[in-house]
Amino acid sequence: MLLAIDTSSRYGGAALADESGQVVEARLWRSTANHTAQLMPAMAELLTAQGIAAAVLGGVAVALGPGPFSALRVGVSVAKGLAMAGGLPIVGVDTLRLEAGPHLTPDAIVAAWLDAGRNEIAAGWFDRNGNRVVDDAIASPDDLLERDGADAGPMVYRGEAAHARADAIREARAGNAVIAPWTPADRLWHLAAEGSRRLRLNEADDLSALQPYYLRMPTIGAPRQRDLVRQGRPSSR
């Protein structure tokens, strides 16, 4: 089985999936901190419920972000620790891709929105094949909508930040926006499916090189920086 871990937003989760990527057991929660208190107990509950040990897992998949610095470090560190201890293959998938993936369409660009704090959004834009059409960005909702333009053609908006701002998006995009349905479970389910797919194709990541995708540097212990800094740009897979 595959263990999928997502701590890239206030909504966290862990799931076990079979070889086809179908989730067989999951735990979801909402945290105001960094998921440390929830993740390990949730993983223990999953393994106990399925009657298996961590040593017999077939691999680990983890959401890489963007997201809160401490939360991302928790999820990625736990995933890498499991993979290292058990000699397991690991797959990392950036969270914007996870949000966009289930709604890719030949008829529109998919804009994935995640809350980035400070009333800003981390956004990524994807074509029908899941390829980025422009660089990811962090900006205010108004700036992102101005960038998209009222007459830029149809776009599908996806993710918890888009879901929370549906009315503003529809008004700004003048009828050229579709707000895709969203629940906290969607991203975790897609992570399990994508992780399983890549393991079947022998596309595991290099454990030593895998890092969270911050999009901008954290501000803990340093002057606030407004520059967007890429940390290990996500692959196109």
DOTOR-76210 format. One record per residue: z, x, y of N, C-alpha, C, O in turn. Coordinates in steps of 0.05 Angstrom, whole numbers, plus 5000, padded with zeros to 4 digits. Layout:
BEGIN
ZXYZXYZXYZXY/...
This chain:
BEGIN
500050174976500050005000500050175025500850415025/499150065046499150195073501350085089501849845090/502750255104504750175123503650205151502750425158/503549985166502549985194504849965213506649795209/504850125234507050135254505850115282504050255289/507049925297506149895325508549875343510049685342/508850065361511050055381509850105409511150225426/507350015413505950095438506249895461505049935482/507849685457508549505479511249395474512649475455/512149205491514749075486514748925459516948885448/512448855449512248725423511748935402509649065402/513648975384513349175363513049035336513548795333/512149195316511849085290511349295269510549515275/511949225244511249385221510349205199511348975196/508349295184507149125163506349285139505749525142/506349165116505249285092502649135085502648885086/500649285078498049165072497049275046497549505039/495549115031494349205006491849375012491149425035/490449454991488149634994485849515010484249665021/485749255010483649115025484249085055482649005071/486749155062487649125090489048865095489748805118/489448705075490748445078493848485081495048605063/495048385102497948415105499348245084498748005081/501248365071502748215051505648165059507047995049/506548325079509348295089509448415116508248635121/510848295135510948395162513548325176514848135169/514248485196516548425213515548475242514348675248/516248285259515448295287517948255304519848115297/517948385328520248345346519348405375517148505380/521048325394520648395422522948565431525348485428/522448795442524548975450524349035480522149055491/526649065493526649145521527149445524527149545546/527449585502527949865502525550015489523249975498/526050175469523950345458523450295428522150455415/524550085417524150005389525750165369525550115345/527350355378528850515359530750345342530950395318/532050145353533949985338532649795319533949715300/530049735323528749545306526949665284526749555262/525749895290523649985272524650065244523549965224/526650235242527550325216528650105199527950085175/530349925210531249695193528849515184528949415162/526949485202524649315194523049445171522249305152/522649705172521349845150522849825124521649775103/525449855126527149835101526949555089526849525065/526949345107526749075097524049025083523948895062/521949135095519249105083519149225055518249095036/520049465052519949605027521649465006520949434983/524049375014525849234996524548964987524748894964/523448825006522248565000519948594980519548414963/518448814981516248854963517049014938515349054920/519449104937520449244914519149514910518649594887/518549654932517249914929518750124945520450054962/518250374940519450594954517450724973515050704968/518350844994516550975013514851185000512551235008/515851304978514351524965511751424952509951584946/511551164946509151064932507150934951505150814943/507650954977505750854997503051004994503051244987/500850865001498351005000497451125026495551285027/498851065048498151175074499751035096501150835091/499451145120500751035143498751005166497051175170/498850785180497250735204499050685228501150555225/498350795251500150765274498450715299496350835303/499550535316498250485342499050715361501350775364/497050835375497451075391497951025420498751205434/497650785430497850725458495150695471493050695457/495050665497497150715517499450525515499250305504/501750605526504150455526506450615537506050835546/508850505537511150645547511650905532511450915507/512251115546512551385535514451385511513751475489/516951295516518951315495518251145471518751225448/517150905476516450725454514250855437514350835412/512250965449510151095434511151325417510451355394/512951485429514051715414515551615389515451755369/516951395392518451295369516551225346516951325323/514551065351512750975330511151205318510951235294/510051375335508451605325510151805310509251905290/512451865320514252055306515051955279515152105260/515851695277516551585251514251595232514551665209/511851515241509451515224508851795214508251835191/508951985232508352265224510552375205509852525187/513052295210515152385192514752285164515152425144/514052025161513551915135511152045121511352115098/509052095136506652215125507252505116506352585095/508752645132509452925125511252935100510753095082/513352765100515252775078513952685051514552795030/512152495053510952385028508252495022507052425001/507152675039504452775034502352555036500452555022/502752375055501052135057498952175078499452315098/496552065074494552065096495451885119496851685114/494751955143495551805167493051735184491251905186/493051505195490951415213492151315239494051155239/491151415261492051325287489751175301487451265300/490450945313488450785327489450715354491750625357/487850765375488950705402489150405406487650245395/491150325421491950045423489849875438489649635432/488449985457486349835471484149755451483149535452/483449945433481449875413482549665394481049485385/485149675387486249475370486149195383485649005369/486649185409486548925423483648815423483248575420/481748995428478948905431477648845404475948665403/478348985383476948985358476248715346473948675339/478148525344477448275332475548095347474647895337/474948165373473347985390470848115400469648025419/469948335387467448455395465148265391465048115371/463248255410461048065409458548175421458748335440/456148105412453748195424453148065451451348155465/454647865458454047705482455747785507455247675528/457647965504459348035526460848295522461148385499/461748415543463548645542466348535538467148335549/467948675521470748605517472448785534472349025531/474148665551476048815567478748775556479848555556/479948995546482648985534484649055556484349265569/486748895559488748935580491548965568492348795552/492949175575495749215567497449265592496449385611/499849155592501649215615502349505615502949625595/502149625639502749915643505149955661505650185668/506649745669508849775687507849795716505449835721/509749775735509149785763507149575772505649615791/506949355758504949145763502149255760500349185775/501749435741499149545735498349495706499949425689/495749525702494549465676493149705665491749845680/493449765639491849955625489449805613489949615598/487049875620484749725612482649895598482250135605/481249785579478949915566476749705562477249475558/474249805564471949625562470249705538469549945535/469449515521468149575496465649415492465549175499/463649535480461149395474461249265446463349275433/459049155438458949005412459749185388460649075368/459349445390459849625368462649755370463249935354/464149675390466849795393466850055408468850195408/464650125421464450365437465350315466464750105477/466750505478467550475506465050495524463450675520/464850315543462550325561463150475586461350565600/465650495594466650665616469350785608470450705588/470350965624472951085618475150875622474950695639/477250895605479550735609480850785636480350995649/482350585646483550605673486250475674486750295658/487850565692490350425699490150345729489650515746/490450095734490149995762491549725763492449615743/491749615788492849345791490849135780488449195779/491748905773489948695764487748635784485448605776/488448625810486448565830484248775831481848715833/485049025829483149245830481349235805478949295807/482449175782480749165758478748935760476448965752/479648705770477848475772475648525793473348445790/476348665815474348745834472348935822469948915828/473249115805471549305792469649155773467249225772/470648955759468848805741466848645756464548615747/467548535779465648385796465348095787465348035764/465047925807464747635801462147575787462047375772/460047735791457447675779456547905760454147945758/458348035748457648265730456848175702456348355685/456647925697455947825671458447745655460647795663/458047615632460247515617461947735605460947945596/464647695606466547875594468647715579469447505588/469547835558471747725542474247885549474248125545/476347755558478847895565480847855542481247625532/482048075534483748065510486248225514486148435528/488448135503490948285504493148135518492647935531/495648235514497848085525497848065555498647865567/496848285569496748275598494548085608494947955629/492348055594490347865601491247575596490847395612/492647545574493747275566495647175588495546935595/497247355599499147275620497947225647499147105664/495447315651494047285677491447135674489547175689/491446955655488946805649487746665673485346675679/489446515688488446355711487246535732485146475743/488546765738487546945759484947065750483147105767/484647135725482147245715479847045717477647105727/480346795709478246595710477346545739474946515745/479246535757478646485785476946715797475046675811/477846965791476447195802473647235791471847325805/473347175765470747225752468746995755466547015744/469446785768467646565775466046465751463646435751/467546395730466346275707465146475687464146385666/465246735692464146935674466147065656465747275645/468446925653470547045636471446855615471846615619/471946965591473146815569475746965562475747205558/477946815561480546925554480946885524481246665515/480847105509481047075480483947005472485847085485/484246845451486846775441488447035435487347235426/491147025438492747255433495447175423496746985434/496447315403499247285393500247565388498647745383/502847615387503947885382503047995355503048235351/502447815336501747905309498848015307498348175289/497147935325494248005323493848305321492348405304/495048455339494648745340495548885315494249065305/497848795304498948925280497148865256496649045240/496048625255494248545232491748715234490748805213/490648755258488248905261488749205255487049335243/491049305262491749575255491849615225490849815215/492949425211493049445181490249445170489649605152/488549275180485849255170484249505176482849615159/484449605201482949845209484050095195482450265186/486650115192487750345177486850345148486050555138/486850115135485950105107482950175105482150315087/481350075124478450135124477950435126476350545111/479350565144478850845148479951015125478751225118/482050925112482951075088481051045065480551235050/479750805062477750775041475350955046474051045027/474851015072472551195079473451485081471851655089/475951545073476951815074476851925103476152155107/477551755122477551835151480351855162480951765184/482051975147484852025156484752225179482952385181/486852215196487052405218488552655210489852665189/488252865226489753115222492653065231493153015255/494453085213497253025219498353195241499753105259/497653455241498753635261497653585289498953645309/495253465290493953435316494353155328493853105352/495252965312495452685321497652655342499952745337/497052545365498852505387498552235399496452105397/500652135412500351875427498251905449497752125459/497051685456495051665477496451545502496851305503/497251715520498851615543497151505565498151325579/494751595569492951525591493951625618492251735633/496551605624497651755646500251885638501551795619/500852105651503252255643505752095649505851945669/507852125633510451995639511652105663511052335671/513451955676514752035700517652125696519052185715/518552125671521352195665521852485672520452665662/523752535690524552805696522652965712522853215714/520652835725518752975741517852795764518152555763/516752915786515752745807513652555797512152625779/513552325809511552125801508752235807508052325828/507052205786504252285788502452045785502851885767/500552025803498651805802496151865787494551695781/495752125780493352195766493352085738495352055726/490952015729490551925702490052165684488052305689/491752215665491452455648491152365620492852225609/488952445608488452375580489952565561489852815566/491152455541492652625522491352565495492152365482/489552725486488352675460486652425460487452225449/484252435473482652195476482052075449481352215430/482351805446481951675421479051725411477251745426/478751745384476151775373474651515375475751305382/472051525369470351285371470251125345468850925343/471851215325471851085300473250815301473450665281/
